[in-house]
């Protein structure tokens, strides 16, 4: 696993997620789950003090050189994400890997492929949090990384987490509305985001095909190696020429088998790490877009209130000038009913003045909220760009290293084969 990159943060916080292990559920239950080992290295003394808080006899070992190790399951990561979302509503909360319902139905959720890929995604999730200047400072993150009483902490939160039904409802109501006066900055952000998402998705599909093709080629070389092994066994060893032929077939077969293993290892890296990084980046882009949509929602609220205020002011102006207050038939009906038209007009003006005063306050408040969300969204987009750049650089470096290692190994192997033949 790759360590967290924390350049620019005031402290070191390196987190590694590894060693997925299948565990049996509580006694009397037949359910199983997977735990992941989380190793944290930090120079923040509060982390070490919190880790050894309930073990006073080990307090002397609480020094910055130690690596703090805890074990968590997927549902624990979900809880961490939920708390961060609630505590930091304007931050881009990194996404978690999908629940993978199909694997649950198919019974593959304990396979090495599934758990290793999820492990790498969880590593990406924690690394992004550790690189975020606000989220990395949260108390719940420290508790998650160091606490030996996490289960007790979970139980203490039972029922205390709020829900976002109102926010979801507002988002749905505004889903088909657009911002009338979108700033050029956010227009550019949207265009760049869509282009990045399209390119990452395209690269993801290409590398899926690459993995499938490499696996097929690796399997073909493996079969070829098996046939060479049979040929080697068929060659009699009655003469020195036969021995020499057997030796050369064996040496050539070694090169073929190494080529098969090398391609398999290369495909495993692409499938377990590089493609997972691409998919996680797609999800991260979506999280950024959700934050921008939340900003848009606040701006739509402001614009609608402003329109409502403008209509109320115009209606009041029309009433004062004698042109408003209803259509001709309504006026005649009111006149026939004995309603004093002038008194009714003054009453409507009075109500409108009260409404305008209230709306003016609401519009000012909505403007402040919209501006605050816009500032936070811009800041979060900037943080995302920094993290994304580091991720792409590290991911591409790992991809290059894996390719270089493969070809170096093949060069060494086939140089020896050529010399032997």
N, C-alpha and C positions, 0 to 999 in steps of 0.2 A: 504493500500500500504506500501511497505517496503522502509525505508529511504536509501539514498545513503550511502555507506560505503567508507569513505575517508581517511583511515589510510595511513599515509606516505605522504600525500599532505600537503603543507605549510599552508593551510587555511581550514576552515570548509566550505563545500558546500553540503548541504543536500537538495535534490529535491524530491518532491512528486507530482505525477500526479494522479488526481482524478476527480470525479464528471463530467462524460461525459454528455453533455446537447445538445438536438436537437435544432437547431436554424434555423429561416427562412432566406433565402437569401436576397439580396438587394431588395428594394421596387420595385414592378412591376414584380418581378420574383417569380416563384412558387417553385424554388429549395430550398432544405434544406441541412444543413450540421451539423456536430457535433463539439462542442468545448470541450476542456479539460482544467480543472483548474490546473495550475502549481504553486505550493507553494515552495518558495526557502528560506532557512534559511542559512545565511552566516555571517562570521565575517569580510568579505571584505567590507570596508567602501565605496569603489568605486561603488559597487552594489547598496547600499542604496542611495548614492548621485545621481546616474544615474536614479534611480527609481523616485526620487522626484525632478528631474531637472526642469520639466515643471510645478511643483506645489510649488512655493516658499512659499506659505502660510502654506504648510505642511512640510516644510524643517526641522522644529524643531523635527518632528517625525522620522526623518531619523536616527535611531540608530540601533545598531547591534542586539538588541533583537527582532526587528520586523521581521515578515515573509512577504516576497514580494510575492504578488499574481497577476498573469496575466492569460489570457485565450488565448489558441491557438487552431487552427484546424490542421487536418492531413497534409494539404498542406504546413503549416508553418514548420512542422517538416521536410518535404521533402526539403524545401528551405534551412533549417539549414544544413541538411546532404550534400546537393549539394555544399554549400559554403565551408564547412569543407573539402570536397573531393578536391575542387579546391585549397584551401589555404594550405592543408597539404597532398600533393600527396603521400608521403611515409608512412603516418600513416595508421593504420588499422581503418577505419571509421566504427563504429558500425552500423549494419543493422537496418532498420526499418521493422515493420510488413508488410506483403504483402498487396497489394491493395485490395485483396479479390474480384475479379471481379464477381465471382459467386454470392456473397451476394448482390452485386449491382443489378445484373440482377433479382435475386429472391426477391429483396425488403426487405432484412433482415438487411441492414446496420445500421438501427436505433434500432435493438433489443437489449435488455439488454445483452444477451450473447455476441453478436458481439462487442458492445462498451466497455464492461467491459474487455474483453480479449485484445482488442486493447489498452485500457488504461494501462493495465499491461505491455504490450510490449513497449509502449512509455515510461513507467517508467524505464524499463530495458535499453532502448536506452539512456536516459538522464543520468542514473546512470553510465553507462559505459563511457560516455563522461566526467562526473564529476570526475571519477577515473583516467582518462588518464592524465599524467603529462603535455602533450603539449596541447591537445584539451581543457582541463579544463581552460586553460589560454587565450583562444581565445576571441577576442573582440566580435565576432558575437554571441558567447554563452551568454555573459553577456547581449547583446542587446536583444536576444531572451527571456531571463529569466526576464528582468526587464522593458523593454520599453513599454510604453503605446501608442507609436506611431509606432507600428510594421508595420501597413498597409502602412504608409508613407515610411518606410524603404524598404518594399517590392517593392513599386512603383519606388523608387530611384534606385533599382537594375535591373529594367526591361531592358533586352537586354544586360546587362553588364557582365553576367556570360558567361564564355567561354565554348566551347564544347570540348569534347575529342575524336572527330572523328579520328584524326591522331593516337591517342593512341590505340583506338579500332581497327583501321586498322592494326597497327603494331602487336597487340596482335593476331588478326586473322591470319595474315601472318605467325606468329611464332607458331601457335596453334599446328602444327604437327611436330614441331622441339623440340629436347630435348637438355639439357645441356650436353656437353661431359665430363666436369670435375666438377661434382657436389661435393661439400664438404661433408664430413661425417656428419657435423652438420645438414645440410639441408636434407640429406637422413633420418637422425633420426627424424627430425621435421616432414617430410612428413609421415613417418611410424606412429608416435605418433598421428598425426592429423587424418589420415585415421582410426586408431583404435578407437580414441575417437569419431569420427563422427559415426562410425559403432555402437559403444556401446550406444551412446545417442539415435540414431535412433531406436535401438532395444528396449531400455527402454521406449521410446515414444510410440511405438506400443503396448507394454505390458500394459502400463497404460491406453491407449485408451480402451483396452479390459476390464481392471479393472473397469473403469468408466461405460462402457456399462453394465457390469454384476451387479455392485452395483445399478445402476438405475433400472435395472430389478427387483432385490431383494427388493429394496425400494418400488417399485410399488406393488409387491406381498404383502408386509407387510401392505401397505396402503389399499389394497382390503380386507385383513384379518381383519384389524381394522374396516372397514366399516361393515363387516359381524358381528363382535362382537358387534358393536353398535346396529345392528338390533336385535341380540339375547338379548341384554340388554333391549331393548324396549318390547320384547315379554314376558319376565319374569314378571308374575303378582306380585303385591305387596300386596297380601291379608294376608300374614303371615310374621313373623319375619324371617323365613328361606328364604322366597323369597327376602326379603330386603337384607339379608346377601349375597345371591347369586348375586343379582343385583350389590351390592357394590364390590364384588370380581371380577365380570366380568368387571365392570367399571375400577377397578384398573389394572387388567391385560391388558385391552384394552389401558389404558394410557401408559403402558410399550411398547406395540407393536407400538403405534403411535409415541412414542419418538424414538424407534429404526428406524422407517421409516424416520422420520425427520433427525435423526443423520446421517444415510447413505446418505441421499440426500445432507446434508451440506458437508459431506466428499467428495462426488462426485463433488460438485460444486467447492470446493477448488482445487481438482485435475484437473478439467477441465478448470477452470478460471485462475489458477496460476501455478501449478506445471508443467502441460503439456505445457503451454505457455512458461515457463522458458526453458524447454527442446527444444522446437521448435526454440526459440530465440538463444539458444546456438548452435544449428545446423547451423543457418544462420551466427552466429558470427564466427564459425570455417571456413565457406566458405569465409568470408571476409578476414580471415588470409591467407587462401590458395590463394586468389586473389593477396594479397600483395607479397607472395612468388613467384607467377607466374610472377608478374611484375619484380621482382628481376631476375628471370630466363630469362626473355625477354632481359633485359639489358646485361646479361652475354652472351646470344646467339649472340647479336649484336657484342659484343667484340670478341667472338670466330670466327665469320664469317669474321670480318675485319682482324683478325690475320691470318686466313687461306688465305685470299685474298693477304695479304702482303707477306706471305711465298711463294705463287705461283709466285708473281711478282719478288721476289728476285731470286727464282730458274730459272725463265725465263731469267732474266738478266745474271745470271751465265752461263747458257747454250749458250746465244748469245756471251758472251765474249769468251767462250771456243770453239765457232764455231759449237756447236751442236744444237742450237735452231733456232728460227726465222721462222719456217714454215716447211712444208713437202717437199718432193722431187719435186712433180708436181708443187707446188706453186713457188718453186725456179726456175724451168725450164721455167715456163710461164713468170716470171719476167725477166729472162735472154733473152728470145725471144723478149720481149717487149722493150728491150734496157735499162732496169733499172740496175743501178750500184749496184751490190749486197753488196759491202763493205760499200757504202754510206748509203744504206737502213738499213744495220745492225747497223751502228753507230747512225742513226736517231732513230731506235727502242730502242737502249740502252739509248739514251738521254731521250726519253719519259718515259722509265721505271724508270730511276733515279728520274725524276720529280714526277712520280706516287708514287714511294717508299717513297720519302720524305714526300709527302702529307699523304700517308697512315700511315706512322710512327707516325705522329702527331695525326691523327684520332684514331689510335689504343691506344696511350697513353691516349687520352681524354676518349675513351670508357672504358678503364681499370679503370680510376679514377671514372667514373660514376658507373660502375658495382660494384666496391669495396664500394662506398658510399651507393648504394642501398642494398648491402649485410649487411653492418653494421646497416643500418636503419631497415632492415627486422629482423635481430637478436634482435635488441632492441625492436621492436614491438611484436615479438613473446614472449619475456620476459614479457612485459607489459600484453599481453593477458593471459599468464599463471597465473600471479598474480590476475588479475580480475576474471578469470575463477575459480580459487581456492576459492576466496571470495564468488562468486556467488553460487558455488556448496555447500559450507558450509552453507550459509544462506538458500538456497533452501531446502537442506536436513533437516536442523533444523526446518524450517517451516513445512515440511512434517511430521517430528517426532512429533512436537507440535500438529498438527491437529489430528494425530492418538491417541496421549495421551489424548487430550481433549475429543475425541469421546468415548474412552474406560472408562475414568473417569466418564463421564456423564452416560454411560450405566451401570456402576457398581453402581453408586448412585441410578439410577432409578430402577434397578432390585433388589437391596438390599431392597428398600422400598416396592416393589411389593411382594417380598418373605416374608417380615415381615407381610404385610397386608393379605397375603393368609394363 
